[in-house]
Amino acid sequence: MLIRYKKSFEKIAMGLMSFMPTEKEIKQLQQSMKQYEEEKNFQLFLWKEEDIIGLAGVEIEDHQITLRHISVNPSHRNEGVGHRIVASLKEMYSDKELVSTSYTEGFLQKCEDNEPAAE
């Protein structure tokens, strides 16, 4: 289940986000977290099953949302968690196109390649 980020989840969110190649340095990671906390068009979501095991960060614009961050706890990878996160985002923002950054492009493309064809 996708839940909105709250400050009480900061440590787990930072831990998950630190798996992103762009967030390896603590200053950059702190800056990204601050952006999600302060800018209203940036939203951070956590994926919760029994525990919080994934994260997605988006930038919301008029006709699209940009997937800026997506991360899954390494012990839960290859279980479809990332695909479920993307599917939930598409459902939540069904009126907008989901687009990627250069860092999330490969994963988003993989998700779209595995989507069932519309009938």
C-alpha positions in Angstrom: 0.0 0.0 0.0 1.2 3.5 -0.9 1.3 5.9 2.0 2.3 9.6 2.1 5.6 10.4 3.7 5.5 11.9 7.2 8.4 13.3 9.1 8.2 10.4 11.6 9.3 8.2 8.7 12.4 10.3 7.9 15.1 7.8 8.8 13.6 4.9 6.9 12.9 7.1 3.9 16.4 8.4 3.9 17.7 4.8 4.1 15.6 3.7 1.2 16.5 6.8 -0.9 20.2 6.3 -0.2 20.0 3.3 -2.6 19.5 5.7 -5.5 22.7 6.4 -7.4 22.0 10.2 -7.2 21.7 10.1 -3.4 24.9 8.5 -2.3 26.3 11.7 -0.7 24.6 12.8 2.6 24.3 16.5 1.5 22.5 15.5 -1.7 20.2 13.1 0.2 19.3 15.8 2.8 18.6 18.3 0.1 16.3 15.8 -1.7 14.4 15.1 1.5 14.1 18.8 2.2 12.6 19.3 -1.2 10.0 16.6 -0.6 9.1 18.1 2.8 8.9 21.8 1.7 7.8 22.0 -2.0 4.1 21.2 -2.5 4.6 19.8 -6.1 7.1 17.2 -4.8 5.5 14.2 -3.0 7.2 11.3 -1.4 5.4 8.0 -0.9 6.4 4.9 1.1 5.3 1.4 0.2 4.1 -0.5 3.2 3.3 -4.2 3.3 4.1 -5.5 6.8 6.9 -3.0 7.0 7.9 -0.1 4.9 10.0 -1.7 2.1 9.9 0.8 -0.7 9.8 4.5 -1.7 8.8 6.6 -4.6 9.3 10.3 -5.1 7.4 12.3 -7.7 7.2 15.8 -9.0 3.6 16.7 -9.9 3.0 19.0 -12.9 -0.1 20.0 -14.8 -0.3 17.1 -17.2 2.3 14.7 -15.9 4.1 13.3 -12.9 7.8 12.7 -13.0 9.2 9.7 -11.1 12.3 11.2 -9.6 13.1 8.4 -7.0 12.1 4.8 -6.7 13.8 2.4 -4.3 13.0 -1.0 -2.8 14.8 -2.5 0.2 17.4 -5.0 -1.2 15.9 -7.9 0.7 12.6 -7.4 -1.1 13.9 -6.9 -4.6 12.7 -9.1 -7.5 9.4 -9.6 -5.8 7.4 -7.1 -7.9 7.4 -4.3 -5.3 8.6 -1.6 -7.6 6.1 -2.6 -10.2 3.3 -2.4 -7.6 4.5 1.1 -6.6 4.4 2.2 -10.2 1.0 0.7 -10.8 -0.3 2.5 -7.6 1.1 5.8 -8.7 -0.5 5.4 -12.2 -3.8 4.7 -10.5 -3.5 7.6 -8.0 -2.6 10.0 -10.8 -4.7 8.5 -13.6 -5.3 11.9 -15.2 -1.6 12.5 -15.7 1.2 10.8 -17.7 3.9 9.1 -15.6 7.3 10.1 -17.0 10.9 9.3 -15.8 14.2 11.1 -15.2 17.4 9.7 -16.7 17.8 7.8 -13.4 14.4 6.2 -13.3 13.9 5.7 -17.1 15.2 2.1 -17.2 13.0 0.9 -14.4 9.9 2.7 -15.6 10.5 1.2 -19.1 10.8 -2.3 -17.6 7.5 -1.8 -15.8 5.8 -0.7 -19.0 7.2 -3.6 -20.9 5.7 -6.0 -18.4 2.2 -4.4 -18.4 -0.6 -6.5 -19.8 -1.7 -5.3 -23.2 -4.9 -3.3 -23.2 -7.8 -5.2 -24.8 
